[in-house]
Amino acid sequence: MAKFNLNIKWLFVLTMIILFTGITLTNYFFSLHLAEKNLNHHTETVALLFKSETERLINPVENFLYNVQALVCCKILNFNDIVKTNKFFMDFIKKYPYVTSINYGDGKGNGYLILNDRGKWLNRIKKAEYRQYVLWHTLNSDGEIIEKKIVKDNYDPRNTIWYKQALQSNDIYWSKEYTFRTTKDPGITASLLLCSDLKEVVGIDVMIKNLSLFLSKAKQKLHPEAKLYLISENEDLIAFSNEITPEPGKIYKLDKNIFPLLYHAIESEKNESFYKISFNNQKWFVKIENFNIRNRNLSLVTLLPQTVITKSLYLHLFYQIFASLILTFIVLIYITNRYINPLIEIARETSNLGFKEIYFDKFVRRKDEIGHLSKAISDASVKILEARVMERQLEELHYFESIKRSLGEAVHRFKDLINIIQGFATLAQPKVSNEFAKNALDQIINASKRAIYLSKEILSVTGERKYEMKVVDLNSILLSMKSKLETSASKSIQIVYEILDSSLPVKLDIEAFDEVLMNLITNAHDAMPEGGKLTIKTKIASFLNKKFAVLYVSDTGIGMDEETKKRIFEPFFTTKGAKGTGLGLSIVYRIIKDHEGFIEVESEIGKGTTFKIYLPISEGNS
């Protein structure tokens, strides 16, 4: 026993150490690896979203340029029709607010500009013949001119970057980032040659500050301490998250004084897209995602401090230790429940062996020694109790059989005595002239009849009754009892007969059937103290390929609840108090069962009761 306890003790200690150490180490390394992997995945997702956002900005501009090219070449859009052109371009700029202006120029030096200068709509018209001047229009929201102004300006669209590059390109050309001449905002221009003969070019100016806004939003979703930068191939910072407040109209270069962390990260670039750097005694994760958009090589640089992981990792380690302690506690409970408690319970229950059934349902399915021991003790207890129960049942059976025989013999003797009394009273009645004596003999005869009837009821309950069975027509029996039934019922009860025309041959004891019907009539009479309707009906039914004659006895009385319905056939059960014996319906049930039939009861409080008596049809006489 000492060795057994020692083994359990060391098993628990060893399990606790292994679980605690294993879970701690596994969780630490797994958490570190998973955190870095998730971080890399999130930065890749941001890069994909940013690329998608860039495409979302670019695609409408390119589609619009192609539409303008088609309209101009088909001579549907004419830049000389200023109001119509204004309206067409204004609708596009209103739909895409990141577009600040749309430019036009041709080979002669004619130029057109529509500009949304922070909500103020302006129109600049350049005529080739006016070399030193331009015409500025102030527009309303419908593109109509509300004010004109001539300004000295030697502007020539042919000298612009977007015009020159479009002439050299066969498709839409996206310029490098520069500061717009009109709004002083940093941006890029997409230009397209419309008709090569006239050298007409349209350029659309797109602000790039929207990309910075997107990066700032992406930063909040990634982590508040993250830093994101979009760098062009010539090391211009096209966009960046809100690390500094950008100066208006300024395009930043990769300057180590302004962006020291970014500069250090780029200078420390390794041959990996995801790596670590140290800067000012702090570790940073660097993710560089390179991609190409419209022949422009861009790099999205994401910087995240390592504390992003370590903070969550420390919290994770706390939960890990907490989980380890819980697991250790679970192991303790497991060992206790698996080994110690079963043995204690088995030892405690074995003292009841032979007095009650012992069944260790929690242990008998186990394949170890505890399971075998539990099953052996359970089987032994069941066998002992079964033997005792069988012995007790046999004793009770013999006891009740002897009581039933004794009761049957007593009833038969009582019945014989009553028959003698009734016989002598019947013989003496005609010979007595005294009126009082005649009445006394009548009372004796009636009491004898009731006693004989009661003895038959008792014999029915005990199963000692003998029947004189013969095949009769159920319908004929009912019709022959019609006057008797109507006499026994009170005048306030209406009896309705619904008897089948065809015969229903059944095998029964007529006297016993009379008792059945009278008991049911009496029961219906008691259920309708204020009067009502009593229906006696016959039908044919089939169950399991066997035909039955069905007798319905229905009343419109007070009905029964479910609890009463369950007990009405129990001997001595009555709802009539001292007025009832509780034997009537139990005798009905016994007689019908002895006739190989069965009874169904339908009842509802306040609506009445229907008894259905099923008797097998005698096939030989059907």
ZIJO-V750599 format. One record per helix or strand of 3 or more residues. SS is the DSSP state (@ for helix, = for strand). FROM is the first residue (numbers start at 1). LEN is the number of residues. If there is no record, write none. Layout:
SS/FROM/LEN
SS/FROM/LEN
This chain:
@/2/72
@/82/14
=/99/7
=/111/7
=/120/7
=/133/7
=/145/8
@/157/3
@/161/7
=/186/10
=/200/8
@/209/14
=/227/6
=/236/5
@/260/8
=/274/6
=/282/12
=/296/10
@/307/46
@/369/61
@/435/28
=/470/4
@/474/7
@/482/7
=/493/6
=/505/4
@/510/18
=/532/12
=/546/10
@/562/6
@/577/3
@/584/11
=/598/7
=/608/10
@/619/3
